[in-house]
Amino acid sequence: MAKLDLSKSVMLYGSNISYFTGKMENYFKIKEIPYERRVLKYPKFEKTMKGKVGIHQMPAVVLPDGRWMTDTTKMIQWFELILPEKSIIPKNPIQAFFAFLLEDWADEWWWRTAMHYRWHYAEGAHFASRHLAEELLSSIPLPIWMKKIFLMRRQRNGYTTGDGITSKNLKTVEEDFLNLLNNLEEIFKKRKFLFGNRPSIADIGFSGPFFRHFALDPVPLEIIRQKAPNVLDWVSTLWKARLSKLTDDFEEGIPNDLEPLFKEIGQVYLPYLSANVQAVKQNNKKFDFEFKNVSLRKARFSFYRVWCLKQLRDRFVKLPEESKTQVESLLKKFDCWEPLWKDENLPLRDNQEEGLPFRADRKMLGVNE
């Protein structure tokens, strides 16, 4: 197995207001892996990353031996194999399965909502566009106002209005966020983290949408301050946590107050993944999706999210036999079982993503490719 020299810092290339860069930073912090966050200016960063890992996305990690990495989920799993002590992955396989399910939901579903709050409202759009123009585009010889306009249009066309959010469903998209806050607030009233008083891969997953978006951007931050102060405490507690100093463990089993989260996954997220599968099969780059009282119109299809669904299935298949029955029972209770297996044949490309975390085939969404 490869070694990791912890006397040297790993390099983390990404913006300090980036969803997945923030997720990776939270992991490095609590795992106490020395790192240095750097910014490579565009267009150099895009060209370099495509050459090193096959695609361009944020963040990239460079190991002390010079190898480049991508995809936060697979990078974290790699680091956990190399540094298994004080793991963020529960030893109990049932807990681990559901922790990874929450992480996947945080990565793939809440991205759209986080981007909406950042780029729909003037307060967020002006803040983020100026920051990114100065941080990432300073080498491009254009006035900053022009860079800001470019960034606003790019992000909205790629990830908000260009990914299913319209004036007609905007209110219900935001109600979905408020529902998440209510559910998380009830959890963090009782304990520090999702599965107990030590952080898991699920907490790291939710640091993506929260740390550098919901708890940073002006509009969602004020909502959290007013409606979910314990969620705001969780964000800072996670950032400060160090596994070497924690003696608490995960709770037994699956805490009952996580059920509303898993119900949302079963009733909304997994059906969305299934709708995406059908779009990919039919080569429809845009598709409509109905969930509860919201309708996404012309959401972008994603080859990567087909692979995400396969990963969830594979994780179940690899469970110890004595754990499968209980996991299946819980998945049925949470309305997750049927949508998890609904599509018999997944339209994956040959060997798709098998090179991760050192080589990638597809971005989360094929925007601006």
C-alpha positions, 0 to 999 in steps of 0.5 A: 500500500502506498505511503503518505509522508505527513511531514510534508503538506499536501497541496489543495488547489481550490477557491476559499468559497468553493463547495467541494474545496471546503468539504476537503478542507474540513476533512483535512482539518479534523483528520489533521493531515497537513495541507496548504491551500493554493490558488492556480489562476485560470486558464492555467488551472484548467489546462493543468488539471485536465492534463493531470487527471483528465477533467477540470473541477475544483478542488485538486489535491497534489500529494507530496510525491507529485501525484494529482487527485480529484473527486472528494468522495474518492479522495477521502476514501483513499486517505482513510485507507492510508490513514485508518486510525481515528477513522471518520467511517463508522466501523459498524457496516450498517452505520457506514452504509447510511453515512455514505448515503447521506454524504452522497445526498449532500454532494449531489442534491444540495449543490443546486440549492447552494448555487441558487442562493449564491447566484440568484440573489444580488447580495450573494452574486455580487459577493461571489462574483467579485471574490472569484474574479479577484481570486481566480481570474486576476491573470485575465486582462479585463475590467473586474465588472466584465469578469463579474458579469461573465461569472454571474452568467456562467454560474446561473446558466450552468447551475441554477436557471440552467439546471432546472430552477425557474421562477415558478419553482423557486419558492418550493426549492427554498422550502426544501432548504427550510425543511432540511434546516428544521430536520438538522436543527432537531438533530444538533439540539441533541448532539454535536454531529449526525451519528453521535459526538464524533464526526463521520463521513456524513458530516464531512459531506454536509460541510460541502453545502454548508461551510462555504455556501449556506453558512457563508453567503449572505441570504442563507446565512441570515436564514440559518441565524434566525431559524437554525442556530444549532446548525450554525454551531455544528458548522463551526464545531466541525471546523474545529474538531480534531479526531486525535482529541475526541474520546466520544464515539458514534451512537448505537445503530441509526438514530431515530431523528435521522429518519426524516433525512432518509425519507427525503432521500427515498422520496426525492433524491433517489427518484431524481437519480432514476430520472437522470438514468432515463435521461442518460439512456435517451441521450436527453441532455435536459429532463423534467423531474417532479418531486413533492410540490416542486417541478424541476424544468430542464435539469441537466443530465449527468453521467457522473450521477449514474455512477453515483447510483452504482456506487450506492448499490455496490456498497449494499452488495458488499455489505456482510451478509449479516448486515444486509437484511437489516439495511434492506429493512431500513431502506424499505422503511425509509422508502429508499429500497424501490428507487435504489433498484428501480433501473435494472441496467445503468448506462455507464461507460466502459470502466467509468471512473475506475481510475479515481481518485487519480483519473476521472472520466466525467464531471458532476455536471457537463457544464461548459465542456 
